[in-house]
């Protein structure tokens, strides 16, 4: 008697189960298509909602995420050097405007005092 021979007709071939594949194949498929995992955690006390946490997890490759319209990492200064440069350039421009305004106000005050 073999491992696949259980004494029942038709069970001698292959056991039932998911198709075999490597972890790399599964990961490639998930990253190519994307997967969403969602869940809510709610804490109530005597029918009074105390806390609700909504969890949404999207696992995908960068290309798949961009196709889905998700690209927050490109504009987050902590994750993108380009976004950090843009944020610094904007802050620099604002500081220069404030400095110019202060210098003009100081020049007007000095001119009025003389």
Buried (B, 14 or more C-beta within 10 A) or exposed (E): EEEEEEEEEEEEEEEEEEEEEEEEEEEEEBBEEBEEEEEEEEEEEEEEEEEEEEEEEEBBBEEBBEEEEBEEEEEEEEEBEEBEEEBEEEEEEEEEEEEEEEEEEEEEEEEEEE
